[in-house]
């Protein structure tokens, strides 16, 4: 029977949690050292998983360790457990890829999926739309500056739960400025500080919409 730190798959294979993996393989590290423990996000798990895959591609890890480490990554509940899984691996790629600039007149621009968030973002639209989806993004900065300019277009910021958004420095005319990201940011999570101007367009910050399954389970 699997213990409290193990999961038994239908095939009968035992998959250890990140905490148990770290305790067995890296005994000098305390996977639960962050007290109070900060919950890991899906984006953070993906970032560590990418480090593991890169280590295999570089020859630092063998294929026999790939599945074991990825299982530990995706079972990790806290940042401390994630850090333990990748403690003996090099850091990821460049922590700041440089400013991101998205501009459109009447078209549609969207940044989503897995991407590395720079410390500065410029979003300008005339009558089109720009969407910045941070849901699966990796952000190494405690604070990100977003310069948003919407004339008659729309700019939408989609941020994970736990992130913070501040729009106090955005100037509005007859447009709409809505910050639906309420509550205090989680410790260690990024803060988006938005400035710029809205004429007759809109700038909106919100969390990802629930999937149908999440809606059914009220997750």
MARDO-345833 format. One line per field, with one value per residue: x, y, z of N, C-alpha, C, O in turn. Coordinates in nm, 2 decimals, padded with zeros to 4 digits. Example, Ala and Ser with C-alpha at 12.3 -4.5 7.8 and 13.67 -1.06 7.14 Angstrom:
BEGIN
npx <- (01.32	01.28)
npy <- (-00.57	-00.22)
npz <- (00.78	00.71)
capx <- (01.23	01.37)
capy <- (-00.45	-00.11)
capz <- (00.78	00.71)
cpx <- (01.32	01.29)
cpy <- (-00.33	00.00)
cpz <- (00.78	00.79)
opx <- (01.42	01.34)
opy <- (-00.33	00.11)
opz <- (00.85	00.80)
//
This chain:
BEGIN
npx <- (00.09	00.05	00.22	00.15	00.28	00.28	00.14	-00.07	-00.08	-00.33	-00.20	-00.05	00.19	00.40	00.40	00.59	00.55	00.65	00.77	00.85	01.02	01.22	01.32	01.43	01.62	01.76	01.87	01.98	01.83	01.54	01.23	01.00	01.06	00.98	00.80	00.52	00.41	00.41	00.18	00.22	00.19	00.03	00.17	00.42	00.49	00.51	00.72	00.94	00.92	01.00	01.27	01.36	01.33	01.50	01.74	01.76	01.79	02.03	02.20	02.25	02.08	01.95	01.74	01.60	01.55	01.38	01.09	01.05	01.12	00.95	00.70	00.73	00.74	00.48	00.33	00.39	00.30	00.38	00.60	00.84	00.87	00.88	01.12	01.30	01.30	01.43	01.67	01.94	01.98	02.07	01.97	01.69	01.64	01.74	01.64	01.51	01.37	01.38	01.20	00.86	00.66	00.35	00.15	-00.12	-00.35	-00.62	-00.63	-00.60	-00.42	-00.25	-00.10	-00.02	-00.03	00.28	00.52	00.79	00.78	00.86	01.02	00.90	00.63	00.47	00.16	-00.04	-00.33	-00.54	-00.81	-00.84	-00.77	-00.60	-00.47	-00.33	-00.23	-00.15	-00.17	-00.04	00.22	00.56	00.70	00.96	00.99	00.92	00.77	00.60	00.60	00.34	00.26	-00.03	-00.22	-00.52	-00.71	-00.97	-00.99	-00.95	-00.79	-00.69	-00.60	-00.51	-00.48	-00.32	-00.47	-00.38	-00.19	-00.12	-00.28	-00.24	-00.39	-00.39	-00.25	-00.35	-00.49	-00.81	-01.06	-01.33	-01.35	-01.34	-01.23	-01.14	-01.07	-01.07	-00.93	-00.92	-00.85	-00.57	-00.24	-00.08	00.20	00.51	00.42	00.38	00.33	00.14	00.19	00.01	00.01	-00.08	-00.31	-00.67	-00.89	-01.16	-01.18	-01.11	-00.97	-00.91	-00.86	-00.85	-00.92	-00.86	-01.13	-01.36	-01.34	-01.57	-01.59	-01.48	-01.67	-01.89	-01.80	-01.76	-01.51)
npy <- (-00.12	00.22	00.49	00.80	00.99	00.90	00.79	00.56	00.44	00.33	00.13	00.01	00.11	00.29	00.63	00.88	01.17	01.51	01.60	01.36	01.26	01.45	01.42	01.17	01.18	01.42	01.47	01.67	01.90	02.08	02.02	02.13	02.37	02.64	02.84	03.01	02.77	02.84	02.81	02.64	02.75	02.65	02.75	02.78	02.52	02.43	02.58	02.47	02.21	02.24	02.31	02.07	01.91	02.04	01.99	01.72	01.72	01.85	01.66	01.64	01.50	01.17	00.97	00.80	00.93	01.13	01.08	01.03	01.27	01.45	01.36	01.41	01.69	01.77	01.68	01.84	02.06	02.30	02.59	02.54	02.26	02.23	02.38	02.20	01.98	02.07	02.16	02.08	02.15	02.37	02.72	02.85	02.98	03.31	03.55	03.79	03.87	04.11	04.42	04.39	04.46	04.53	04.63	04.76	04.86	04.82	04.56	04.23	04.13	03.89	03.75	03.46	03.13	02.95	03.17	03.40	03.65	03.98	04.27	04.50	04.60	04.71	04.81	04.90	05.01	05.11	05.08	04.82	04.51	04.39	04.12	04.01	03.73	03.59	03.35	03.10	03.19	03.26	03.44	03.61	03.84	04.06	04.28	04.42	04.65	04.78	04.95	05.08	05.18	05.27	05.37	05.37	05.11	04.78	04.65	04.37	04.22	03.91	03.74	03.51	03.36	03.51	03.68	04.04	04.35	04.68	04.98	05.25	05.46	05.50	05.71	05.82	05.90	05.91	05.65	05.30	05.17	04.89	04.70	04.38	04.22	04.15	04.18	04.10	04.05	03.73	03.63	03.69	03.67	03.81	04.16	04.36	04.67	04.91	05.17	05.46	05.55	05.58	05.65	05.64	05.37	05.06	04.92	04.62	04.42	04.09	03.76	03.42	03.27	03.03	02.69	02.46	02.23	02.31	02.49	02.32	02.18	02.38	02.47)
npz <- (00.00	-00.08	00.08	00.27	00.11	-00.14	-00.46	-00.61	-00.93	-01.17	-01.31	-01.12	-01.06	-00.84	-00.77	-00.64	-00.43	-00.47	-00.24	-00.11	-00.30	-00.30	-00.05	-00.06	-00.27	-00.25	00.03	00.18	00.15	00.25	00.16	00.25	00.36	00.33	00.52	00.63	00.39	00.04	-00.20	-00.51	-00.85	-01.16	-01.38	-01.26	-01.21	-01.48	-01.56	-01.41	-01.50	-01.77	-01.72	-01.64	-01.87	-02.04	-01.91	-01.96	-02.24	-02.25	-02.16	-01.89	-01.73	-01.73	-01.94	-01.78	-01.55	-01.63	-01.64	-01.37	-01.24	-01.36	-01.27	-01.00	-01.02	-01.12	-00.91	-00.71	-00.45	-00.32	-00.35	-00.24	-00.26	-00.54	-00.58	-00.46	-00.63	-00.86	-00.77	-00.81	-01.07	-01.35	-01.37	-01.54	-01.88	-02.00	-01.77	-01.82	-02.11	-02.24	-02.33	-02.41	-02.69	-02.81	-03.07	-03.25	-03.51	-03.63	-03.59	-03.43	-03.15	-02.96	-02.68	-02.54	-02.37	-02.30	-02.20	-02.13	-01.91	-01.95	-01.77	-01.85	-02.04	-02.34	-02.46	-02.72	-02.88	-03.15	-03.28	-03.26	-03.09	-02.80	-02.62	-02.33	-02.19	-01.90	-01.78	-01.82	-01.82	-01.74	-01.48	-01.35	-01.22	-00.94	-00.99	-01.26	-01.53	-01.71	-01.99	-02.11	-02.38	-02.50	-02.76	-02.92	-02.90	-02.74	-02.45	-02.28	-01.98	-01.85	-01.57	-01.34	-01.04	-00.74	-00.83	-00.85	-00.95	-01.04	-01.12	-01.09	-01.21	-01.46	-01.71	-01.79	-02.04	-02.20	-02.19	-02.07	-01.77	-01.60	-01.32	-01.23	-01.07	-00.76	-00.41	-00.19	-00.32	-00.34	-00.13	-00.27	-00.53	-00.86	-00.93	-01.14	-01.26	-01.40	-01.63	-01.84	-02.10	-02.16	-02.41	-02.57	-02.56	-02.39	-02.10	-01.93	-01.65	-01.55	-01.40	-01.52	-01.70	-01.57	-01.66	-01.82	-01.67	-01.42	-01.35	-01.31	-01.09	-00.92	-00.88)
capx <- (00.00	00.13	00.21	00.08	00.35	00.29	00.02	-00.07	-00.15	-00.41	-00.11	00.01	00.32	00.39	00.46	00.62	00.53	00.77	00.83	00.92	01.13	01.33	01.38	01.51	01.72	01.83	01.84	02.03	01.73	01.41	01.13	00.89	01.12	00.91	00.69	00.42	00.44	00.34	00.13	00.28	00.09	00.05	00.28	00.55	00.52	00.55	00.86	01.03	00.92	01.08	01.41	01.39	01.34	01.62	01.85	01.77	01.84	02.18	02.28	02.27	01.99	01.92	01.60	01.54	01.51	01.28	00.96	01.04	01.12	00.83	00.60	00.75	00.70	00.34	00.26	00.43	00.20	00.43	00.72	00.96	00.88	00.93	01.27	01.38	01.31	01.53	01.78	02.07	01.98	02.09	01.85	01.63	01.69	01.74	01.53	01.44	01.40	01.37	01.07	00.76	00.58	00.24	00.08	-00.22	-00.44	-00.75	-00.62	-00.60	-00.29	-00.27	00.02	-00.07	00.05	00.40	00.61	00.86	00.73	00.97	00.99	00.83	00.54	00.39	00.04	-00.11	-00.42	-00.63	-00.95	-00.83	-00.77	-00.48	-00.49	-00.21	-00.27	-00.04	-00.21	00.07	00.35	00.66	00.74	01.07	01.00	00.82	00.69	00.61	00.54	00.26	00.21	-00.14	-00.28	-00.63	-00.79	-01.11	-00.98	-00.96	-00.67	-00.73	-00.50	-00.56	-00.37	-00.35	-00.51	-00.26	-00.12	-00.18	-00.28	-00.26	-00.42	-00.41	-00.19	-00.41	-00.57	-00.92	-01.14	-01.47	-01.34	-01.37	-01.11	-01.20	-00.98	-01.15	-00.84	-00.94	-00.78	-00.42	-00.16	-00.01	00.34	00.61	00.36	00.41	00.24	00.14	00.16	-00.04	-00.01	-00.11	-00.43	-00.78	-00.98	-01.30	-01.17	-01.12	-00.86	-00.97	-00.78	-00.94	-00.87	-00.91	-01.27	-01.37	-01.37	-01.70	-01.57	-01.46	-01.80	-01.97	-01.75	-01.75	-01.37)
capy <- (00.00	00.34	00.58	00.93	01.07	00.82	00.77	00.44	00.46	00.21	00.02	-00.05	00.18	00.39	00.76	00.95	01.31	01.59	01.60	01.23	01.25	01.54	01.36	01.05	01.21	01.54	01.47	01.80	02.00	02.06	02.05	02.21	02.48	02.77	02.84	02.92	02.72	02.92	02.72	02.65	02.76	02.57	02.81	02.75	02.38	02.42	02.63	02.37	02.09	02.28	02.30	01.92	01.86	02.10	01.91	01.59	01.75	01.88	01.54	01.65	01.40	01.06	00.95	00.72	01.03	01.23	01.06	01.04	01.41	01.52	01.31	01.49	01.83	01.79	01.65	01.94	02.15	02.42	02.63	02.47	02.13	02.25	02.41	02.09	01.89	02.12	02.22	02.05	02.18	02.51	02.80	02.85	03.08	03.45	03.59	03.90	03.87	04.25	04.48	04.33	04.57	04.49	04.75	04.73	04.97	04.76	04.41	04.16	04.08	03.81	03.69	03.36	03.01	02.95	03.27	03.46	03.79	04.08	04.36	04.61	04.57	04.82	04.76	05.02	04.97	05.22	05.03	04.67	04.45	04.33	04.04	03.96	03.62	03.55	03.23	03.00	03.26	03.25	03.57	03.61	03.98	04.09	04.39	04.43	04.77	04.77	05.08	05.05	05.29	05.23	05.48	05.31	04.96	04.71	04.58	04.28	04.15	03.79	03.71	03.40	03.40	03.53	03.80	04.17	04.45	04.82	05.06	05.38	05.56	05.50	05.82	05.78	06.01	05.86	05.50	05.22	05.11	04.79	04.60	04.28	04.14	04.21	04.11	04.12	03.95	03.63	03.66	03.64	03.68	03.94	04.28	04.44	04.82	04.96	05.32	05.48	05.63	05.53	05.75	05.58	05.23	04.99	04.84	04.54	04.31	03.98	03.63	03.33	03.22	02.89	02.59	02.40	02.13	02.39	02.55	02.22	02.14	02.50	02.48)
capz <- (00.00	-00.09	00.20	00.25	00.01	-00.27	-00.53	-00.69	-01.05	-01.21	-01.36	-01.01	-01.04	-00.73	-00.80	-00.52	-00.43	-00.48	-00.10	-00.08	-00.40	-00.26	00.08	-00.09	-00.36	-00.21	00.17	00.25	00.13	00.31	00.06	00.31	00.44	00.32	00.62	00.58	00.25	-00.06	-00.30	-00.64	-00.96	-01.28	-01.45	-01.20	-01.24	-01.62	-01.57	-01.36	-01.60	-01.88	-01.68	-01.63	-02.01	-02.09	-01.85	-02.03	-02.37	-02.24	-02.11	-01.74	-01.67	-01.82	-01.97	-01.67	-01.45	-01.68	-01.59	-01.22	-01.20	-01.40	-01.18	-00.88	-01.05	-01.13	-00.79	-00.61	-00.40	-00.28	-00.42	-00.18	-00.32	-00.67	-00.58	-00.43	-00.75	-00.96	-00.69	-00.87	-01.21	-01.37	-01.38	-01.68	-01.98	-01.96	-01.68	-01.88	-02.25	-02.30	-02.34	-02.51	-02.75	-02.89	-03.12	-03.36	-03.54	-03.63	-03.59	-03.30	-03.11	-02.84	-02.62	-02.45	-02.37	-02.22	-02.24	-02.02	-01.89	-01.92	-01.67	-01.91	-02.16	-02.40	-02.54	-02.78	-02.99	-03.20	-03.28	-03.25	-02.95	-02.75	-02.50	-02.26	-02.11	-01.81	-01.71	-01.83	-01.84	-01.63	-01.44	-01.25	-01.16	-00.84	-01.04	-01.41	-01.57	-01.83	-02.05	-02.19	-02.45	-02.58	-02.81	-02.93	-02.90	-02.61	-02.40	-02.18	-01.91	-01.79	-01.47	-01.25	-00.91	-00.65	-00.88	-00.82	-01.06	-00.99	-01.24	-01.03	-01.29	-01.60	-01.73	-01.87	-02.09	-02.20	-02.20	-01.96	-01.70	-01.50	-01.26	-01.16	-00.99	-00.63	-00.31	-00.18	-00.39	-00.26	-00.10	-00.37	-00.66	-00.93	-00.93	-01.26	-01.24	-01.53	-01.66	-01.98	-02.12	-02.23	-02.46	-02.58	-02.56	-02.26	-02.04	-01.84	-01.59	-01.49	-01.38	-01.63	-01.68	-01.53	-01.76	-01.79	-01.56	-01.30	-01.32	-01.26	-00.96	-00.84	-00.84)
cpx <- (00.09	00.11	00.15	00.15	00.36	00.15	00.03	-00.15	-00.23	-00.32	-00.04	00.15	00.30	00.47	00.47	00.59	00.66	00.84	00.91	01.03	01.25	01.40	01.47	01.63	01.81	01.81	01.89	01.93	01.60	01.30	01.01	00.94	01.05	00.79	00.65	00.44	00.35	00.30	00.19	00.17	00.12	00.16	00.41	00.59	00.57	00.69	00.96	01.04	01.00	01.23	01.45	01.41	01.47	01.75	01.87	01.84	01.99	02.26	02.31	02.19	01.97	01.77	01.53	01.49	01.40	01.14	00.94	01.04	01.00	00.71	00.60	00.71	00.55	00.26	00.30	00.32	00.25	00.56	00.84	00.98	00.93	01.08	01.35	01.40	01.42	01.65	01.92	02.08	02.01	01.96	01.81	01.69	01.69	01.62	01.46	01.47	01.40	01.23	00.98	00.67	00.48	00.16	-00.01	-00.31	-00.59	-00.75	-00.63	-00.47	-00.32	-00.14	-00.04	00.02	00.17	00.49	00.67	00.82	00.85	00.93	00.91	00.75	00.47	00.28	-00.03	-00.20	-00.51	-00.77	-00.95	-00.84	-00.64	-00.51	-00.35	-00.25	-00.15	-00.06	-00.10	00.21	00.44	00.71	00.84	01.07	00.89	00.73	00.71	00.53	00.47	00.21	00.10	-00.21	-00.39	-00.71	-00.94	-01.11	-00.99	-00.83	-00.72	-00.61	-00.56	-00.45	-00.41	-00.40	-00.38	-00.18	-00.19	-00.18	-00.32	-00.28	-00.44	-00.35	-00.24	-00.50	-00.69	-01.00	-01.29	-01.47	-01.37	-01.24	-01.17	-01.09	-01.06	-01.06	-00.84	-00.86	-00.63	-00.35	-00.09	00.14	00.43	00.55	00.38	00.30	00.25	00.10	00.13	-00.05	-00.04	-00.24	-00.54	-00.87	-01.12	-01.30	-01.18	-01.00	-00.92	-00.86	-00.87	-00.86	-00.92	-01.05	-01.26	-01.40	-01.51	-01.70	-01.56	-01.59	-01.89	-01.93	-01.74	-01.60	-01.32)
cpy <- (00.12	00.42	00.71	01.02	01.00	00.81	00.65	00.46	00.33	00.10	-00.05	00.02	00.29	00.52	00.84	01.10	01.38	01.60	01.48	01.22	01.33	01.48	01.25	01.08	01.32	01.56	01.60	01.91	01.97	02.11	02.13	02.32	02.61	02.77	02.98	02.89	02.80	02.82	02.74	02.67	02.67	02.62	02.78	02.61	02.36	02.47	02.53	02.25	02.12	02.27	02.15	01.87	01.92	02.03	01.78	01.61	01.79	01.77	01.55	01.54	01.29	01.04	00.88	00.81	01.12	01.21	01.07	01.19	01.48	01.48	01.39	01.64	01.85	01.75	01.75	02.03	02.29	02.46	02.56	02.33	02.13	02.29	02.29	01.99	01.94	02.19	02.20	02.07	02.33	02.59	02.80	02.96	03.22	03.50	03.71	03.91	04.01	04.29	04.41	04.45	04.51	04.61	04.70	04.85	04.92	04.61	04.36	04.10	04.00	03.74	03.59	03.24	03.03	03.06	03.33	03.61	03.88	04.18	04.48	04.56	04.69	04.76	04.88	04.97	05.09	05.17	04.88	04.62	04.38	04.25	03.99	03.86	03.57	03.42	03.12	03.06	03.24	03.39	03.56	03.75	04.00	04.20	04.40	04.56	04.75	04.91	05.05	05.17	05.24	05.35	05.44	05.16	04.91	04.64	04.50	04.21	04.03	03.74	03.59	03.45	03.41	03.65	03.92	04.26	04.58	04.91	05.21	05.49	05.57	05.62	05.79	05.91	05.96	05.71	05.43	05.16	05.02	04.70	04.50	04.19	04.20	04.12	04.13	04.01	03.85	03.66	03.60	03.64	03.81	04.04	04.35	04.58	04.88	05.11	05.33	05.57	05.56	05.64	05.70	05.43	05.17	04.92	04.76	04.44	04.21	03.85	03.54	03.29	03.08	02.80	02.53	02.30	02.20	02.45	02.45	02.18	02.26	02.52	02.63)
cpz <- (00.00	00.04	00.17	00.15	-00.12	-00.33	-00.61	-00.81	-01.08	-01.25	-01.24	-00.97	-00.93	-00.78	-00.68	-00.54	-00.44	-00.34	-00.08	-00.18	-00.35	-00.13	00.05	-00.17	-00.32	-00.06	00.24	00.23	00.20	00.22	00.12	00.39	00.43	00.41	00.65	00.43	00.15	-00.17	-00.44	-00.75	-01.07	-01.36	-01.39	-01.22	-01.38	-01.63	-01.53	-01.45	-01.72	-01.85	-01.68	-01.77	-02.07	-02.04	-01.92	-02.17	-02.36	-02.19	-01.96	-01.67	-01.77	-01.84	-01.86	-01.56	-01.50	-01.62	-01.44	-01.18	-01.24	-01.32	-01.05	-00.90	-01.05	-01.00	-00.68	-00.57	-00.36	-00.36	-00.37	-00.23	-00.46	-00.67	-00.55	-00.55	-00.85	-00.89	-00.75	-01.02	-01.23	-01.39	-01.52	-01.77	-01.92	-01.89	-01.73	-02.03	-02.32	-02.31	-02.44	-02.56	-02.84	-02.94	-03.24	-03.38	-03.54	-03.62	-03.45	-03.27	-02.98	-02.80	-02.51	-02.45	-02.28	-02.28	-02.12	-02.02	-01.87	-01.81	-01.72	-02.04	-02.21	-02.49	-02.59	-02.89	-03.02	-03.19	-03.28	-03.11	-02.92	-02.63	-02.45	-02.16	-02.03	-01.75	-01.71	-01.85	-01.72	-01.60	-01.33	-01.18	-01.05	-00.89	-01.19	-01.45	-01.71	-01.88	-02.15	-02.25	-02.54	-02.63	-02.82	-02.93	-02.75	-02.57	-02.28	-02.11	-01.83	-01.70	-01.38	-01.11	-00.82	-00.70	-00.84	-00.95	-01.00	-01.12	-01.20	-01.12	-01.43	-01.60	-01.82	-01.92	-02.08	-02.21	-02.07	-01.90	-01.59	-01.45	-01.18	-01.08	-00.85	-00.53	-00.30	-00.25	-00.30	-00.24	-00.21	-00.51	-00.73	-00.92	-01.07	-01.23	-01.38	-01.53	-01.80	-01.99	-02.20	-02.28	-02.47	-02.58	-02.42	-02.23	-01.93	-01.79	-01.52	-01.47	-01.50	-01.60	-01.65	-01.66	-01.72	-01.67	-01.42	-01.26	-01.26	-01.12	-00.87	-00.79	-00.84)
opx <- (00.19	00.00	00.11	00.09	00.43	00.05	00.13	-00.27	-00.20	-00.35	00.02	00.21	00.20	00.58	00.37	00.60	00.76	00.97	01.02	01.14	01.36	01.52	01.57	01.74	01.93	01.75	01.84	01.95	01.56	01.29	00.94	00.88	01.07	00.69	00.73	00.48	00.23	00.39	00.20	00.06	00.23	00.24	00.51	00.71	00.66	00.77	01.07	01.14	01.07	01.31	01.56	01.51	01.53	01.84	01.99	01.92	02.06	02.39	02.38	02.23	01.97	01.70	01.40	01.40	01.33	01.08	00.84	00.96	00.94	00.62	00.50	00.65	00.50	00.14	00.24	00.24	00.18	00.62	00.94	01.09	01.01	01.16	01.46	01.51	01.48	01.72	02.01	02.17	01.98	01.86	01.88	01.80	01.65	01.51	01.35	01.58	01.41	01.13	01.03	00.61	00.52	00.11	00.03	-00.34	-00.67	-00.85	-00.68	-00.41	-00.39	-00.07	-00.09	00.12	00.17	00.54	00.62	00.84	00.93	00.82	00.86	00.81	00.42	00.31	-00.08	-00.16	-00.55	-00.85	-01.06	-00.90	-00.58	-00.57	-00.28	-00.31	-00.06	00.02	-00.07	00.30	00.39	00.76	00.81	01.16	00.78	00.61	00.82	00.42	00.53	00.13	00.12	-00.24	-00.37	-00.78	-01.02	-01.21	-01.03	-00.78	-00.78	-00.53	-00.65	-00.35	-00.53	-00.37	-00.29	-00.10	-00.31	-00.09	-00.41	-00.19	-00.50	-00.40	-00.18	-00.59	-00.66	-01.00	-01.35	-01.57	-01.42	-01.16	-01.23	-01.03	-01.11	-01.11	-00.76	-00.82	-00.57	-00.38	-00.06	00.20	00.42	00.62	00.40	00.18	00.36	-00.01	00.22	-00.11	-00.04	-00.27	-00.51	-00.92	-01.20	-01.40	-01.25	-00.92	-00.97	-00.79	-00.96	-00.75	-01.02	-01.09	-01.17	-01.47	-01.56	-01.79	-01.61	-01.62	-01.97	-02.02	-01.70	-01.58	-01.20)
opy <- (00.13	00.43	00.73	01.11	01.05	00.81	00.63	00.48	00.22	-00.02	-00.15	-00.01	00.36	00.51	00.87	01.15	01.32	01.59	01.48	01.16	01.28	01.49	01.22	01.03	01.32	01.65	01.63	02.02	01.85	02.23	02.20	02.36	02.69	02.70	03.07	02.98	02.82	02.74	02.86	02.60	02.61	02.54	02.76	02.58	02.28	02.41	02.52	02.19	02.03	02.24	02.12	01.80	01.85	02.01	01.73	01.54	01.76	01.78	01.46	01.49	01.32	01.10	00.89	00.78	01.19	01.30	01.12	01.22	01.56	01.57	01.43	01.70	01.94	01.78	01.74	02.08	02.39	02.37	02.54	02.29	02.05	02.23	02.28	01.94	01.85	02.27	02.28	02.02	02.41	02.53	02.76	03.01	03.24	03.48	03.74	03.95	04.02	04.21	04.37	04.52	04.45	04.69	04.61	04.92	04.96	04.55	04.43	04.03	04.05	03.68	03.63	03.23	03.11	03.06	03.32	03.68	03.86	04.18	04.56	04.49	04.77	04.67	04.96	04.90	05.17	05.22	04.82	04.69	04.33	04.30	03.93	03.89	03.51	03.38	03.07	02.99	03.21	03.46	03.51	03.77	03.96	04.21	04.40	04.58	04.70	04.97	04.99	05.26	05.17	05.42	05.48	05.09	04.98	04.57	04.55	04.16	04.05	03.69	03.58	03.56	03.32	03.71	03.92	04.25	04.60	04.91	05.29	05.60	05.63	05.64	05.73	06.01	05.97	05.64	05.49	05.10	05.07	04.63	04.54	04.09	04.30	04.01	04.18	03.89	03.88	03.72	03.49	03.61	03.91	04.01	04.39	04.61	04.89	05.17	05.24	05.64	05.47	05.72	05.72	05.36	05.23	04.87	04.81	04.38	04.25	03.84	03.58	03.27	03.00	02.84	02.55	02.30	02.16	02.46	02.48	02.15	02.24	02.56	02.65)
opz <- (00.07	00.10	00.06	00.10	-00.21	-00.26	-00.68	-00.80	-01.02	-01.23	-01.26	-00.87	-00.93	-00.82	-00.61	-00.65	-00.42	-00.34	-00.03	-00.14	-00.35	-00.12	00.11	-00.15	-00.35	-00.02	00.35	00.30	00.21	00.20	00.05	00.49	00.52	00.38	00.68	00.35	00.18	-00.22	-00.48	-00.73	-01.08	-01.42	-01.47	-01.23	-01.40	-01.71	-01.59	-01.47	-01.77	-01.93	-01.72	-01.80	-02.14	-02.11	-01.93	-02.21	-02.46	-02.19	-01.91	-01.56	-01.89	-01.76	-01.84	-01.49	-01.41	-01.57	-01.39	-01.09	-01.16	-01.29	-01.00	-00.81	-00.98	-00.99	-00.57	-00.66	-00.36	-00.43	-00.44	-00.26	-00.51	-00.76	-00.60	-00.56	-00.91	-00.96	-00.74	-01.09	-01.15	-01.42	-01.61	-01.73	-01.81	-01.93	-01.68	-02.07	-02.44	-02.30	-02.55	-02.48	-02.94	-02.86	-03.32	-03.29	-03.46	-03.64	-03.36	-03.35	-02.89	-02.89	-02.41	-02.52	-02.19	-02.39	-02.01	-02.12	-01.77	-01.77	-01.64	-02.12	-02.13	-02.57	-02.51	-02.98	-02.93	-03.11	-03.29	-03.02	-03.01	-02.53	-02.53	-02.06	-02.09	-01.66	-01.60	-01.88	-01.61	-01.69	-01.22	-01.09	-01.07	-00.84	-01.24	-01.41	-01.80	-01.81	-02.25	-02.17	-02.63	-02.55	-02.73	-02.95	-02.66	-02.66	-02.19	-02.18	-01.75	-01.74	-01.35	-01.07	-00.83	-00.62	-00.80	-01.03	-00.93	-01.20	-01.27	-01.12	-01.52	-01.52	-01.93	-01.85	-01.98	-02.23	-01.97	-01.97	-01.49	-01.53	-01.07	-01.02	-00.82	-00.56	-00.40	-00.24	-00.18	-00.33	-00.24	-00.61	-00.66	-00.89	-01.10	-01.18	-01.46	-01.44	-01.88	-01.90	-02.28	-02.20	-02.37	-02.60	-02.33	-02.31	-01.83	-01.86	-01.45	-01.52	-01.57	-01.48	-01.69	-01.74	-01.61	-01.59	-01.32	-01.14	-01.16	-01.03	-00.75	-00.68	-00.81)
//
